[in-house]
Amino acid sequence: MPEETETDVVSPAPRSYPFSRVRLEPDPQYARLRRDEPVCRVQMPYGDPAWLVTDYHLTRTVLGDARFSRADAVGRDNPRESASDVSQVAESVLNMDPPEHTRLRKLVGKAFTPRRVEQLRPRTQQIAAGLVDGMVAAGPPADLVESFSFALPAITICELLGVPEEDRDTFRRWADAAVSTSSATPVQEQDSFVNLAGYLGGLIAQRRAYAGTDLLTGLVQARDKEDRLSESELIVLAMTVLVAGYETTAHMITNMTYTLLTHPHQLRQVKQRPDLLPSAVEEMLRFNMFAPAMNARIATTDVLVGDVLVRAGESVLCSRGSANHDENVFANPDELQLSRDPNPHVAFGYGPHFCLGANLARMELQVALGTIFSRLPGLQIAVPEQSLVWNSSTIMRGLTAFPIAW
């Protein structure tokens, strides 16, 4: 028999991904991979195999390197959890590279500057207080997920964009289906995107006839007066802002409330020092494993990532959650330290695709947690913790319901 050559060596089979999900805790595999194999091959339930990056510095390298393209992911069989890939829209700001990405991001970014977001804080506080009033009036127990967590960001983003109050329940059903991994069929997911696009097209027509002061009016004017947005870009951009500005923050509100209620020492810190809340939010953004690696980047040329040569055309996934637990960057990463400083987490990403709504999310989380724990100082989980059910039907980790009492 001929001798085996180096090219004959068979690579190990890709690891099945995502790894196990236990509450908001990182799977132990992440720590082992960061130490021994920070760039490894994985296979998600659907799509082609990919490289998974778990190391903090390598994650920032990939996310900030123009040689890794989001636009090239359009039209491919990308690694994903859901059978369908309805996010494959070339006009989406999530699937663009500079300079097209820069053009669209600049247009909508004006609504999410720190100054503009701070102007929204009093109204957000008013909404949060009203939601707590409703829970108190109905009496305990209450489901925080349904009564507060999803309502606050949904109302806030709908008001910002200009979605009428009577349409918000319909919007939520479409948004929920759009991020589902199993509770909605591929046809239902596709229908949700089509319905959402059609609905926003109707709102856009209204804003052309009757201009308002909302974000959608601003985008319409950029399309009609300055010709800087195509019609499809306008609809997809509005849809992206609407969905992304709601679902993620909703889960984070519940997850952070759960985290504090299950960490009594840290909860006492927040109650005794309300000024610690912004830092506490940052630490929980780092600490909680919120979602598996998503949004594959495609190498446009051969690139050396750590010790691994990623070939042109191959997919790369970055686990920001793993990066946020990197022992080489964060001392005692598995400890919840609310006053951690510095805290250069990558929960909102890094590079050109850094989360556009990060300022809004931070403000909403601060308002939500501050309102909940100041208005309901005796807050507690109303059922045995082991009976809580964590969803398995959406990309993001979160509780299906969170019964609370006070």
HELIX and SHEET records of a PDB file:
HELIX    1   1 GLU A    6  ASP A    8  5                                   3    
HELIX    2   2 PRO A   28  ASP A   36  1                                   9    
HELIX    3   3 TYR A   56  GLY A   64  1                                   9    
HELIX    4   4 ALA A   71  ALA A   73  5                                   3    
HELIX    5   5 VAL A   93  ASN A   95  5                                   3    
HELIX    6   6 GLU A  100  GLY A  109  1                                  10    
HELIX    7   7 LYS A  110  PHE A  112  5                                   3    
HELIX    8   8 PRO A  114  ALA A  138  1                                  25    
HELIX    9   9 LEU A  144  LEU A  144  1                                   1    
HELIX   10  10 VAL A  145  SER A  149  3                                   5    
HELIX   11  11 ALA A  151  LEU A  161  1                                  11    
HELIX   12  12 GLU A  165  ASP A  167  5                                   3    
HELIX   13  13 ARG A  168  ALA A  178  1                                  11    
HELIX   14  14 PRO A  186  ALA A  209  1                                  24    
HELIX   15  15 LEU A  215  ASP A  224  1                                  10    
HELIX   16  16 GLU A  231  ALA A  244  1                                  14    
HELIX   17  17 GLU A  247  LEU A  261  1                                  15    
HELIX   18  18 PRO A  264  GLN A  272  1                                   9    
HELIX   19  19 PRO A  274  LEU A  276  5                                   3    
HELIX   20  20 LEU A  277  PHE A  287  1                                  11    
HELIX   21  21 ARG A  320  ALA A  323  1                                   4    
HELIX   22  22 GLY A  351  HIS A  353  5                                   3    
HELIX   23  23 ALA A  358  ARG A  375  1                                  18    
HELIX   24  24 GLU A  385  SER A  387  5                                   3    
SHEET    1   A 6 ARG A  15  SER A  16  0                                        
SHEET    2   A 6 VAL A  39  GLN A  43  1                                        
SHEET    3   A 6 ALA A  50  VAL A  53 -1                                        
SHEET    4   A 6 SER A 315  CYS A 318  1                                        
SHEET    5   A 6 ARG A 297  ALA A 299 -1                                        
SHEET    6   A 6 PHE A  68  SER A  69 -1                                        
SHEET    1   B 3 ALA A 142  ASP A 143  0                                        
SHEET    2   B 3 PRO A 403  ALA A 405 -1                                        
SHEET    3   B 3 GLN A 380  ILE A 381 -1                                        
SHEET    1   C 2 VAL A 303  VAL A 305  0                                        
SHEET    2   C 2 VAL A 308  VAL A 310 -1                                        
END                                                                             
